[in-house]
Amino acid sequence: MTPNIKLIRLKDVIVTTGLSRSTIYKYIDKGIFPKVVTLDARTVTRVESEV
């Protein structure tokens, strides 16, 4: 049985964490925030449990 993984979009990450978009991307660059999961050319998400 595979685990149920929930993916969330950037706007939900912002609401959940209270961080701004620029801060989230700065933390990703520094390696202290989970990287994005690319679904297709226009859609990126994050794994909710990692946020």
C-alpha positions, 0 to 999 in steps of 0.5 A: 500500500502506498502512502497518501501524499497531499500536494499543496500550491504556493498560496497554501504554503504562504497561508500555512507558514505565514511566510512571503513568497520571496522568503520561501524561495530564499529558504529553498535556495539556502536549502532550509525549505523543501524543494518544489515538486514539478507536475508539468511545465506550469504546475509546481507544488510542495509535499504538505507534510514537508512544509 
